[in-house]
């Protein structure tokens, strides 16, 4: 019965692992190094690369570098006995490409923040300056109250823009 449950669990795991096709190879090997499961990316790498290392019975993580690909194999132990191996194949070239993309996005975001600062803060500061000049003049009580409300609204807009630029959040 235990073997049947293990098979069902492995079958369920295969289904979930096969849906993880994000550029990394994922594979499962039995205790002798025979492939039990390999997703599409893992099938691209010949198994002889790890078979020799596994047959020596190493019970520690195995790392194999092959060009831009890094193969990491983890032994899964029960007590001191190796039950199976779990492997991941990472394409360093794809990781480098993603890192370049992230850096480019960061540069674009910094440029966005600089433009946001320039195009929003300058008019806000100018508006506040004119409102301050207006408040220095002779205003009726009602006019002063209205100008103060406008200044408060402009300051609220300034807070929102400041939070967008410096915190990345739209809030006061």
C-alpha positions as YAML, in Angstrom:
chain: A
units: angstrom
residues:
- id: 1
  name: UNK
  ca: [0.00, 0.00, 0.00]
- id: 2
  name: UNK
  ca: [2.86, 2.38, 0.86]
- id: 3
  name: UNK
  ca: [4.35, 1.89, -2.65]
- id: 4
  name: UNK
  ca: [0.98, 2.70, -4.27]
- id: 5
  name: UNK
  ca: [0.68, 5.92, -2.25]
- id: 6
  name: UNK
  ca: [4.23, 6.87, -3.12]
- id: 7
  name: UNK
  ca: [3.48, 6.31, -6.80]
- id: 8
  name: UNK
  ca: [0.33, 8.43, -6.57]
- id: 9
  name: UNK
  ca: [2.26, 11.19, -4.80]
- id: 10
  name: UNK
  ca: [5.03, 11.04, -7.40]
- id: 11
  name: UNK
  ca: [2.46, 11.09, -10.18]
- id: 12
  name: UNK
  ca: [0.87, 14.18, -8.58]
- id: 13
  name: UNK
  ca: [4.32, 15.78, -8.22]
- id: 14
  name: UNK
  ca: [5.11, 15.09, -11.89]
- id: 15
  name: UNK
  ca: [1.91, 16.86, -12.89]
- id: 16
  name: UNK
  ca: [2.82, 19.93, -10.84]
- id: 17
  name: UNK
  ca: [6.47, 19.98, -11.89]
- id: 18
  name: UNK
  ca: [5.64, 19.63, -15.55]
- id: 19
  name: UNK
  ca: [3.61, 22.82, -15.33]
- id: 20
  name: UNK
  ca: [6.70, 24.71, -14.12]
- id: 21
  name: UNK
  ca: [8.21, 25.59, -17.49]
- id: 22
  name: UNK
  ca: [9.85, 28.90, -16.71]
- id: 23
  name: UNK
  ca: [13.22, 28.31, -18.27]
- id: 24
  name: UNK
  ca: [14.63, 26.07, -15.55]
- id: 25
  name: UNK
  ca: [15.07, 22.37, -16.02]
- id: 26
  name: UNK
  ca: [13.61, 20.23, -13.26]
- id: 27
  name: UNK
  ca: [14.22, 16.51, -12.94]
- id: 28
  name: UNK
  ca: [13.88, 13.62, -10.51]
- id: 29
  name: UNK
  ca: [16.22, 10.63, -10.50]
- id: 30
  name: UNK
  ca: [15.93, 7.33, -8.69]
- id: 31
  name: UNK
  ca: [18.67, 6.31, -6.25]
- id: 32
  name: UNK
  ca: [20.74, 4.86, -9.15]
- id: 33
  name: UNK
  ca: [20.56, 8.03, -11.27]
- id: 34
  name: UNK
  ca: [17.85, 6.87, -13.70]
- id: 35
  name: UNK
  ca: [15.47, 9.57, -14.82]
- id: 36
  name: UNK
  ca: [12.00, 9.26, -13.27]
- id: 37
  name: UNK
  ca: [10.81, 12.66, -14.43]
- id: 38
  name: UNK
  ca: [12.27, 15.49, -16.49]
- id: 39
  name: UNK
  ca: [10.50, 18.57, -17.76]
- id: 40
  name: UNK
  ca: [11.16, 19.86, -21.27]
- id: 41
  name: UNK
  ca: [14.18, 21.99, -20.30]
- id: 42
  name: UNK
  ca: [15.79, 19.13, -18.33]
- id: 43
  name: UNK
  ca: [15.43, 16.73, -21.27]
- id: 44
  name: UNK
  ca: [17.68, 19.08, -23.31]
- id: 45
  name: UNK
  ca: [20.69, 18.11, -21.12]
- id: 46
  name: UNK
  ca: [22.20, 14.62, -21.61]
- id: 47
  name: UNK
  ca: [21.95, 12.46, -18.48]
- id: 48
  name: UNK
  ca: [25.55, 11.19, -18.74]
- id: 49
  name: UNK
  ca: [26.60, 14.51, -17.19]
- id: 50
  name: UNK
  ca: [25.29, 13.49, -13.78]
- id: 51
  name: UNK
  ca: [25.05, 9.71, -14.00]
- id: 52
  name: UNK
  ca: [28.76, 9.14, -13.17]
- id: 53
  name: UNK
  ca: [28.64, 11.45, -10.17]
- id: 54
  name: UNK
  ca: [25.53, 9.78, -8.78]
- id: 55
  name: UNK
  ca: [26.79, 6.23, -9.18]
- id: 56
  name: UNK
  ca: [29.61, 7.07, -6.77]
- id: 57
  name: UNK
  ca: [26.91, 7.40, -4.10]
- id: 58
  name: UNK
  ca: [27.63, 10.96, -3.03]
- id: 59
  name: UNK
  ca: [25.21, 12.03, -0.33]
- id: 60
  name: UNK
  ca: [25.83, 15.73, -0.70]
- id: 61
  name: UNK
  ca: [24.66, 18.35, -3.16]
- id: 62
  name: UNK
  ca: [26.27, 17.96, -6.57]
- id: 63
  name: UNK
  ca: [26.96, 21.01, -8.75]
- id: 64
  name: UNK
  ca: [27.99, 20.64, -12.38]
- id: 65
  name: UNK
  ca: [28.81, 23.63, -14.60]
- id: 66
  name: UNK
  ca: [28.44, 23.17, -18.32]
- id: 67
  name: UNK
  ca: [28.98, 26.38, -20.21]
- id: 68
  name: UNK
  ca: [26.22, 28.78, -19.19]
- id: 69
  name: UNK
  ca: [24.17, 26.01, -17.58]
- id: 70
  name: UNK
  ca: [24.47, 25.13, -13.91]
- id: 71
  name: UNK
  ca: [23.13, 21.74, -12.83]
- id: 72
  name: UNK
  ca: [22.45, 21.24, -9.12]
- id: 73
  name: UNK
  ca: [21.40, 17.83, -7.81]
- id: 74
  name: UNK
  ca: [20.12, 17.35, -4.28]
- id: 75
  name: UNK
  ca: [20.03, 13.86, -2.74]
- id: 76
  name: UNK
  ca: [16.83, 13.13, -0.85]
- id: 77
  name: UNK
  ca: [17.70, 10.93, 2.09]
- id: 78
  name: UNK
  ca: [15.72, 8.78, 4.47]
- id: 79
  name: UNK
  ca: [18.07, 8.17, 7.35]
- id: 80
  name: UNK
  ca: [21.37, 7.54, 5.62]
- id: 81
  name: UNK
  ca: [19.83, 5.95, 2.52]
- id: 82
  name: UNK
  ca: [19.41, 7.90, -0.70]
- id: 83
  name: UNK
  ca: [15.77, 7.58, -1.83]
- id: 84
  name: UNK
  ca: [15.98, 9.77, -4.94]
- id: 85
  name: UNK
  ca: [17.56, 12.92, -6.32]
- id: 86
  name: UNK
  ca: [15.99, 16.24, -7.19]
- id: 87
  name: UNK
  ca: [17.74, 18.35, -9.81]
- id: 88
  name: UNK
  ca: [17.52, 21.86, -11.17]
- id: 89
  name: UNK
  ca: [19.17, 23.17, -14.32]
- id: 90
  name: UNK
  ca: [19.59, 26.94, -14.41]
- id: 91
  name: UNK
  ca: [20.56, 28.75, -17.55]
- id: 92
  name: UNK
  ca: [22.93, 31.48, -16.34]
- id: 93
  name: UNK
  ca: [22.52, 33.27, -19.68]
- id: 94
  name: UNK
  ca: [18.77, 33.65, -19.07]
- id: 95
  name: UNK
  ca: [19.43, 34.84, -15.52]
- id: 96
  name: UNK
  ca: [21.90, 37.44, -16.84]
- id: 97
  name: UNK
  ca: [19.32, 38.51, -19.43]
- id: 98
  name: UNK
  ca: [16.70, 38.95, -16.67]
- id: 99
  name: UNK
  ca: [19.18, 40.91, -14.53]
- id: 100
  name: UNK
  ca: [19.86, 43.24, -17.48]
- id: 101
  name: UNK
  ca: [16.13, 43.67, -17.98]
- id: 102
  name: UNK
  ca: [15.67, 44.52, -14.28]
- id: 103
  name: UNK
  ca: [18.50, 47.08, -14.43]
- id: 104
  name: UNK
  ca: [16.92, 48.62, -17.51]
- id: 105
  name: UNK
  ca: [13.55, 48.82, -15.73]
- id: 106
  name: UNK
  ca: [15.24, 50.45, -12.73]
- id: 107
  name: UNK
  ca: [16.88, 53.05, -15.01]
- id: 108
  name: UNK
  ca: [13.53, 53.73, -16.68]
- id: 109
  name: UNK
  ca: [11.87, 54.11, -13.29]
- id: 110
  name: UNK
  ca: [14.57, 56.54, -12.12]
- id: 111
  name: UNK
  ca: [14.09, 58.55, -15.31]
- id: 112
  name: UNK
  ca: [10.32, 58.52, -14.72]
- id: 113
  name: UNK
  ca: [10.83, 59.79, -11.16]
- id: 114
  name: UNK
  ca: [13.14, 62.58, -12.36]
- id: 115
  name: UNK
  ca: [10.63, 63.65, -15.02]
- id: 116
  name: UNK
  ca: [7.79, 63.41, -12.53]
- id: 117
  name: UNK
  ca: [9.72, 65.63, -10.13]
- id: 118
  name: UNK
  ca: [10.49, 68.20, -12.78]
- id: 119
  name: UNK
  ca: [7.10, 68.38, -14.49]
- id: 120
  name: UNK
  ca: [5.04, 68.34, -11.29]
- id: 121
  name: UNK
  ca: [7.14, 69.95, -8.56]
- id: 122
  name: UNK
  ca: [8.10, 73.02, -10.60]
- id: 123
  name: UNK
  ca: [4.48, 74.10, -11.33]
- id: 124
  name: UNK
  ca: [3.45, 73.26, -7.75]
- id: 125
  name: UNK
  ca: [6.24, 75.40, -6.28]
- id: 126
  name: UNK
  ca: [5.39, 78.25, -8.65]
- id: 127
  name: UNK
  ca: [1.69, 78.02, -7.72]
- id: 128
  name: UNK
  ca: [2.52, 78.02, -4.02]
- id: 129
  name: UNK
  ca: [4.76, 81.07, -4.52]
- id: 130
  name: UNK
  ca: [2.00, 83.02, -6.25]
- id: 131
  name: UNK
  ca: [-0.47, 81.99, -3.55]
- id: 132
  name: UNK
  ca: [1.95, 83.24, -0.86]
- id: 133
  name: UNK
  ca: [2.28, 86.58, -2.73]
- id: 134
  name: UNK
  ca: [-1.49, 86.78, -3.02]
- id: 135
  name: UNK
  ca: [-1.87, 86.15, 0.72]
- id: 136
  name: UNK
  ca: [0.50, 89.09, 1.46]
- id: 137
  name: UNK
  ca: [-1.86, 91.46, -0.31]
- id: 138
  name: UNK
  ca: [-4.97, 93.12, 1.00]
- id: 139
  name: UNK
  ca: [-7.62, 90.40, 0.93]
- id: 140
  name: UNK
  ca: [-11.00, 90.26, 2.50]
- id: 141
  name: UNK
  ca: [-11.58, 87.60, 5.12]
- id: 142
  name: UNK
  ca: [-13.54, 85.50, 2.60]
- id: 143
  name: UNK
  ca: [-10.85, 85.89, -0.11]
- id: 144
  name: UNK
  ca: [-8.08, 84.96, 2.36]
- id: 145
  name: UNK
  ca: [-10.06, 81.85, 3.39]
- id: 146
  name: UNK
  ca: [-10.51, 80.84, -0.27]
- id: 147
  name: UNK
  ca: [-6.81, 81.35, -1.07]
- id: 148
  name: UNK
  ca: [-5.87, 79.28, 2.00]
- id: 149
  name: UNK
  ca: [-8.14, 76.46, 0.76]
- id: 150
  name: UNK
  ca: [-6.47, 76.59, -2.65]
- id: 151
  name: UNK
  ca: [-3.02, 76.52, -1.00]
- id: 152
  name: UNK
  ca: [-4.07, 73.50, 1.13]
- id: 153
  name: UNK
  ca: [-5.27, 71.71, -2.03]
- id: 154
  name: UNK
  ca: [-1.97, 72.45, -3.80]
- id: 155
  name: UNK
  ca: [-0.03, 71.16, -0.75]
- id: 156
  name: UNK
  ca: [-2.10, 67.96, -0.80]
- id: 157
  name: UNK
  ca: [-1.24, 67.51, -4.48]
- id: 158
  name: UNK
  ca: [2.42, 68.12, -3.59]
- id: 159
  name: UNK
  ca: [2.27, 65.38, -0.92]
- id: 160
  name: UNK
  ca: [0.76, 62.92, -3.40]
- id: 161
  name: UNK
  ca: [3.43, 63.70, -6.01]
- id: 162
  name: UNK
  ca: [6.18, 63.43, -3.35]
- id: 163
  name: UNK
  ca: [4.87, 59.99, -2.30]
- id: 164
  name: UNK
  ca: [4.70, 58.84, -5.91]
- id: 165
  name: UNK
  ca: [8.25, 60.01, -6.62]
- id: 166
  name: UNK
  ca: [9.95, 58.93, -3.39]
- id: 167
  name: UNK
  ca: [7.79, 56.05, -2.10]
- id: 168
  name: UNK
  ca: [6.16, 54.74, -5.28]
- id: 169
  name: UNK
  ca: [2.72, 55.02, -3.64]
- id: 170
  name: UNK
  ca: [-0.31, 57.11, -4.54]
- id: 171
  name: UNK
  ca: [-1.37, 58.56, -1.21]
- id: 172
  name: UNK
  ca: [-1.20, 61.76, 0.82]
...
